[in-house]
Amino acid sequence: MTRIFSGVKPTGHLTLGNYLGAVRGWAEVDQHRADALFCVVDLHALTVEHDPARVRRLSRQAATLLLASGLDPERCTVFVQSHVDEHARLSYLLECVATDGEMRRMIQYKEKSALERARGGSVRLSLLTYPVLMAADILAYGADEVPVGEDQTQHVELTRDLAVRFNQRYGHTFAVPRATRPEVAARVMDLQDPTSKMGKSHESGAGIVYLLDEPDVVRKKVMRAVTDSGSEVVYDREARPGVANLLEILAACEGGNPEELSGVYESYGALKKDTAEAVVEVLRPVRERHKELVADSVYVEEVLRAGAERARGMARPTVDAAYRAIGLLPPAAEGPAGGARG
C-alpha cells in the first residue's frame, strides 16, 4: 500500500486555509487510500523565538483539531513528532549528507531569515537546517507520497536529493518520495491581503479565519474581506484577487466551481454573505467535535501515545539501517540479565 506522510506545525492556531488546503483532504481522501501518517511537527516550531507553554498548548490543540476534522486513528497514525526519537536521530545523519549551499538556497530560509534580521533578531541555526529535519520526518517512514502546498515543494525536492545521495554513497536505505498536490484542496488567501496565503501567525489576524473562531467572528471577518475596484463579480485571480479568493473559498466549501459561481452574484455583499455562511457551516462539525474531544483529554492522550508507538515501530528499522550504512558502530547486544554478550 502507498505510504503518505504529512504534518502541521504548531506555530499558531489552525486556519481555514490549513483545513481546506490540507487537513480536509487528509480526512476525506488520504487516510482511506493509503497507509497514512499525520504528525504535529512540534520540533519545527522551535526554529524561531517561542513561548514553551504556548508551543505545548498549540501542539495539543493541533492534534485535537486533526481528530476533530475526521482523522480516524483506526485508519491512520496520528502522533506528535517529538514523541518519536527517530526524527532527531535521522536528522543529524542527513545533515552529514546535505550541504551548506543547499540549505542557504531554500526560499523559506531566505524569506524568514530576512524577516528575523529586519526585526533586529538573531537567526537560529535550526532555521537553516530544519529542511533536513523535514527530510528525516519523511524518509524515516519510507513515505511514497508527501501531500504539500506549492511553498513546500522545494523541501520535498531536497528530501529526494538527500535520499538518492545517501543511497548512492552508503547503499540503498531510503525510499525516494514524491510531492503530490492534494486532490481535495483549495488555495486560501488572507481576507485582508488576498495576494498572500492565509497563514497561522499574521500579527493582526483580521484576515484569518481560525478553525475555532465563533460563527459571528467568522461572519464578521468574511464580511470585512478586502474586495477589488469596480462592482462586477468576476473570477480573475490576477486582476480581482479579493473577489477570486471569496469565490474559491465558497467553491471549496460547497463543492462548486469559482468561475461558474461568479455568474450567480450581482454584488460583492451577496457573495460575502453566502461565503460567510458556507464557512460557518463547513467548520461547524469541526468545532463541535473539538469541544467533545477537549472534554475527553484521556482519549486524545491515548491516541497520541498509541500513534507514537506505532510510528516508532515503523521508523526505527529504517533509522537503525541508516546508522549501520553510514558507518556507526552498533550498540553491544544485551544478554538476558542485561550484561553484554561476548
C-alpha positions as CSV (number, residue, x, y, z in Angstrom):
1,M,0.0,0.0,0.0
2,T,1.2,3.5,-0.7
3,R,2.5,5.3,2.4
4,I,1.8,9.0,2.9
5,F,3.4,11.4,5.5
6,S,2.4,14.9,6.2
7,G,2.4,17.2,9.2
8,V,1.2,20.5,10.6
9,K,3.4,22.9,12.6
10,P,2.1,24.3,15.9
11,T,3.2,27.9,15.4
12,G,-0.3,29.3,15.6
13,H,-4.0,28.3,15.7
14,L,-5.0,26.2,12.7
15,T,-6.9,28.2,10.0
16,L,-9.5,27.7,7.3
17,G,-6.5,27.6,4.9
18,N,-5.0,24.7,6.7
19,Y,-8.3,22.9,6.7
20,L,-9.4,23.4,3.1
21,G,-5.9,23.2,1.8
22,A,-4.7,20.1,3.5
23,V,-6.5,18.6,6.6
24,R,-9.9,18.0,4.9
25,G,-8.2,16.1,2.1
26,W,-6.3,14.0,4.6
27,A,-9.5,13.0,6.3
28,E,-11.7,12.6,3.2
29,V,-9.2,11.0,0.8
30,D,-5.7,10.2,2.0
31,Q,-6.5,8.1,5.1
32,H,-8.8,5.9,3.1
33,R,-6.5,5.2,0.1
34,A,-3.1,4.8,1.8
35,D,-1.1,3.9,4.9
36,A,-1.1,7.4,6.2
37,L,0.8,9.2,9.0
38,F,-0.1,12.7,10.1
39,C,2.1,14.4,12.6
40,V,2.2,17.5,14.7
41,V,5.7,18.6,13.9
42,D,6.5,20.4,17.1
43,L,10.2,20.4,16.7
44,H,9.8,22.7,13.7
45,A,8.2,25.3,16.0
46,L,11.5,25.8,17.8
47,T,13.3,27.4,14.9
48,V,12.2,30.9,16.0
49,E,11.7,32.7,19.2
50,H,8.8,31.0,21.0
51,D,7.0,30.6,24.3
52,P,7.4,27.0,25.5
53,A,4.0,26.9,27.2
54,R,2.3,28.1,24.0
55,V,4.1,25.5,21.9
56,R,2.8,22.8,24.2
57,R,-0.7,24.3,24.2
58,L,-0.8,24.7,20.4
59,S,0.6,21.2,19.9
60,R,-2.2,19.6,21.9
61,Q,-4.8,21.8,20.1
62,A,-3.5,20.9,16.7
63,A,-3.6,17.2,17.5
64,T,-7.2,17.6,18.8
65,L,-8.2,19.5,15.7
66,L,-6.8,16.8,13.4
67,L,-9.0,14.3,15.1
68,A,-12.0,16.7,15.1
69,S,-11.5,17.1,11.4
70,G,-12.1,13.5,10.8
71,L,-8.8,11.7,11.1
72,D,-9.5,8.2,12.4
73,P,-6.8,6.6,14.5
74,E,-8.2,3.2,13.4
75,R,-7.4,4.2,9.8
76,C,-4.2,6.3,10.1
77,T,-1.4,7.2,12.5
78,V,-1.7,10.5,14.4
79,F,1.2,11.5,16.6
80,V,3.5,14.2,17.8
81,Q,6.9,14.4,16.2
82,S,9.0,14.9,19.4
83,H,7.4,11.7,20.9
84,V,9.4,9.7,18.3
85,D,13.1,10.0,18.8
86,E,13.9,8.6,15.3
87,H,13.2,12.0,13.8
88,A,16.0,13.7,15.6
89,R,18.3,10.7,15.2
90,L,17.9,10.6,11.5
91,S,18.1,14.4,11.1
92,Y,21.8,14.5,12.2
93,L,22.7,11.8,9.7
94,L,21.1,13.7,6.9
95,E,22.9,16.9,8.0
96,C,26.1,14.9,7.3
97,V,24.8,14.3,3.7
98,A,23.4,17.8,3.0
99,T,25.5,20.8,2.0
100,D,25.6,24.3,3.3
101,G,24.8,25.6,-0.2
102,E,21.6,23.5,-0.4
103,M,20.4,24.9,2.9
104,R,21.0,28.5,2.0
105,R,19.2,28.2,-1.3
106,M,15.9,27.3,0.4
107,I,13.4,30.0,-0.3
108,Q,11.7,29.9,3.1
109,Y,15.1,30.3,4.8
110,K,15.9,33.4,2.7
111,E,12.5,34.9,3.5
112,K,12.2,34.0,7.2
113,S,15.9,34.9,8.0
114,A,15.4,38.3,6.3
115,L,12.3,39.0,8.3
116,E,14.1,38.0,11.5
117,R,17.0,40.3,10.8
118,A,14.6,43.1,9.9
119,R,13.1,42.8,13.4
120,G,16.6,43.0,14.9
121,G,16.6,39.4,16.0
122,S,19.2,36.7,15.5
123,V,18.7,33.8,13.1
124,R,18.8,30.4,14.8
125,L,20.9,27.6,13.2
126,S,17.8,25.4,13.3
127,L,16.0,27.8,10.8
128,L,18.8,27.0,8.3
129,T,18.8,23.2,8.9
130,Y,15.1,22.5,9.5
131,P,14.5,21.3,5.9
132,V,16.8,18.4,6.8
133,L,14.7,17.6,9.8
134,M,11.7,17.7,7.4
135,A,13.5,15.3,5.2
136,A,14.1,13.0,8.2
137,D,10.4,13.2,9.0
138,I,9.6,11.8,5.6
139,L,12.4,9.3,5.0
140,A,12.2,7.6,8.4
141,Y,8.8,6.2,7.4
142,G,9.6,5.2,3.8
143,A,6.9,7.5,2.6
144,D,6.0,7.3,-1.1
145,E,3.9,10.5,-1.2
146,V,4.1,13.8,0.6
147,P,1.0,15.9,0.0
148,V,2.2,19.5,0.2
149,G,1.3,23.0,-1.0
150,E,3.4,24.8,-3.5
151,D,5.5,26.6,-0.9
152,Q,6.8,23.2,0.4
153,T,7.6,21.6,-2.9
154,Q,11.3,22.7,-2.7
155,H,11.7,20.9,0.6
156,V,10.4,17.6,-0.8
157,E,12.8,18.0,-3.7
158,L,15.6,18.4,-1.2
159,T,14.4,15.2,0.5
160,R,14.5,13.3,-2.7
161,D,18.1,14.6,-3.4
162,L,19.3,13.5,0.1
163,A,17.7,10.1,-0.2
164,V,19.3,9.5,-3.6
165,R,22.7,10.8,-2.4
166,F,22.6,8.6,0.8
167,N,21.6,5.6,-1.2
168,Q,24.4,6.1,-3.7
169,R,27.1,6.6,-1.1
170,Y,26.1,4.1,1.6
171,G,23.8,1.6,-0.1
172,H,20.1,1.6,-0.7
173,T,18.4,2.6,2.5
174,F,15.6,5.1,1.7
175,A,12.6,5.1,-0.5
176,V,12.6,8.2,-2.7
177,P,9.3,10.1,-2.1
178,R,7.4,12.4,-4.4
179,A,5.5,15.6,-3.7
180,T,1.8,15.4,-4.6
181,R,-0.9,18.1,-4.8
182,P,-3.9,17.1,-2.7
183,E,-6.9,16.1,-4.7
184,V,-9.3,17.8,-2.3
185,A,-7.7,21.2,-1.6
186,A,-8.1,24.9,-2.0
187,R,-5.6,27.7,-2.1
188,V,-7.0,30.1,0.6
189,M,-5.6,33.6,0.8
190,D,-5.7,36.2,3.6
191,L,-9.0,38.1,3.6
192,Q,-7.3,41.4,4.2
193,D,-4.4,40.7,1.8
194,P,-5.6,38.4,-0.9
195,T,-2.2,38.2,-2.6
196,S,-0.8,36.4,0.5
197,K,-1.6,32.9,1.8
198,M,-3.8,32.7,4.9
199,G,-1.1,31.8,7.4
200,K,-1.3,30.9,11.1
201,S,0.8,33.7,12.6
202,H,-0.1,37.0,10.9
203,E,0.1,39.7,13.6
204,S,-3.4,41.2,13.3
205,G,-5.4,38.0,12.4
206,A,-8.0,40.2,10.8
207,G,-7.8,38.4,7.5
208,I,-7.5,34.9,9.0
209,V,-10.4,32.6,9.8
210,Y,-9.3,30.2,12.6
211,L,-11.0,26.8,12.9
212,L,-12.1,27.6,16.4
213,D,-13.5,31.1,15.6
214,E,-17.1,31.5,16.8
215,P,-19.6,31.8,13.9
216,D,-20.2,35.5,14.5
217,V,-16.5,36.2,14.3
218,V,-16.2,34.2,11.1
219,R,-19.1,36.2,9.6
220,K,-17.5,39.5,10.6
221,K,-14.1,38.6,9.1
222,V,-15.6,37.5,5.8
223,M,-18.0,40.4,5.5
224,R,-15.0,42.7,6.0
225,A,-12.9,40.9,3.4
226,V,-11.0,43.2,1.0
227,T,-12.5,43.1,-2.5
228,D,-11.4,45.0,-5.6
229,S,-12.2,48.2,-7.5
230,G,-15.4,48.0,-9.5
231,S,-18.5,46.2,-8.6
232,E,-18.8,43.3,-11.1
233,V,-18.3,39.8,-9.6
234,V,-15.7,38.3,-11.9
235,Y,-13.4,35.4,-11.3
236,D,-9.9,36.7,-12.2
237,R,-7.1,35.8,-9.8
238,E,-4.7,38.4,-11.2
239,A,-6.9,41.4,-11.7
240,R,-9.5,40.7,-9.0
241,P,-7.7,38.7,-6.2
242,G,-10.1,39.7,-3.5
243,V,-13.2,38.5,-5.3
244,A,-11.4,35.5,-6.6
245,N,-10.4,34.5,-3.1
246,L,-14.0,34.7,-1.9
247,L,-15.3,32.7,-4.9
248,E,-12.6,30.0,-4.3
249,I,-13.5,29.7,-0.6
250,L,-17.2,29.4,-1.4
251,A,-16.5,26.8,-4.1
252,A,-14.3,24.8,-1.8
253,C,-16.9,24.8,0.9
254,E,-19.8,23.9,-1.3
255,G,-18.1,21.8,-4.0
256,G,-18.7,24.2,-6.8
257,N,-16.6,25.9,-9.5
258,P,-15.5,29.5,-8.8
259,E,-15.9,30.6,-12.4
260,E,-19.4,29.3,-12.6
261,L,-20.3,30.9,-9.2
262,S,-19.1,34.3,-10.3
263,G,-22.1,34.4,-12.7
264,V,-24.5,33.8,-9.9
265,Y,-23.8,37.1,-8.0
266,E,-24.5,40.6,-8.9
267,S,-22.9,42.3,-5.8
268,Y,-20.0,41.8,-3.5
269,G,-22.3,41.9,-0.5
270,A,-24.3,38.9,-1.6
271,L,-21.1,37.0,-2.3
272,K,-19.7,37.8,1.1
273,K,-22.8,36.8,2.9
274,D,-23.1,33.4,1.2
275,T,-19.3,32.8,1.6
276,A,-19.6,33.6,5.3
277,E,-22.5,31.2,5.9
278,A,-20.7,28.5,3.9
279,V,-17.6,28.8,6.0
280,V,-19.6,28.7,9.2
281,E,-21.3,25.5,8.1
282,V,-18.2,23.7,6.9
283,L,-16.5,24.5,10.2
284,R,-19.4,23.7,12.5
285,P,-18.8,19.9,12.8
286,V,-15.1,20.5,13.4
287,R,-15.8,22.9,16.2
288,E,-18.5,20.7,17.8
289,R,-16.2,17.6,17.7
290,H,-13.3,19.6,19.1
291,K,-15.4,20.6,22.0
292,E,-16.2,16.9,22.7
293,L,-12.6,15.9,22.5
294,V,-11.4,18.7,24.8
295,A,-13.8,17.2,27.4
296,D,-12.2,13.8,26.9
297,S,-8.5,14.6,27.2
298,V,-7.7,11.0,28.2
299,Y,-8.8,9.8,24.8
300,V,-6.6,12.3,22.9
301,E,-3.6,11.3,25.1
302,E,-4.2,7.7,24.3
303,V,-4.5,8.3,20.6
304,L,-1.2,10.2,20.6
305,R,0.6,7.6,22.8
306,A,-0.6,4.7,20.5
307,G,0.2,6.8,17.4
308,A,3.8,7.5,18.6
309,E,4.3,3.8,19.4
310,R,3.1,2.7,16.0
311,A,5.2,5.4,14.3
312,R,8.2,4.4,16.3
313,G,7.8,0.8,15.2
314,M,7.7,1.9,11.5
315,A,10.7,4.3,11.7
316,R,13.2,2.5,13.9
317,P,14.2,-0.2,11.5
318,T,14.9,2.3,8.7
319,V,16.8,4.7,11.0
320,D,18.8,1.8,12.5
321,A,19.7,0.7,9.0
322,A,20.8,4.2,8.1
323,Y,23.1,4.2,11.2
324,R,24.7,1.0,10.1
325,A,25.0,2.1,6.5
326,I,26.8,5.3,7.3
327,G,29.4,3.6,9.4
328,L,28.3,3.9,13.0
329,L,29.2,1.1,15.4
330,P,26.0,-0.6,16.6
331,P,25.5,-0.8,20.4
332,A,26.5,-4.0,22.1
333,A,23.7,-6.5,22.4
334,E,22.5,-7.2,25.9
335,G,22.1,-10.7,27.3
336,P,19.2,-11.9,29.4
337,A,20.4,-10.4,32.6
338,G,21.3,-7.1,31.0
339,G,25.0,-7.8,30.5
340,A,26.8,-7.6,27.2
341,R,27.2,-10.8,25.2
342,G,30.8,-11.6,24.2
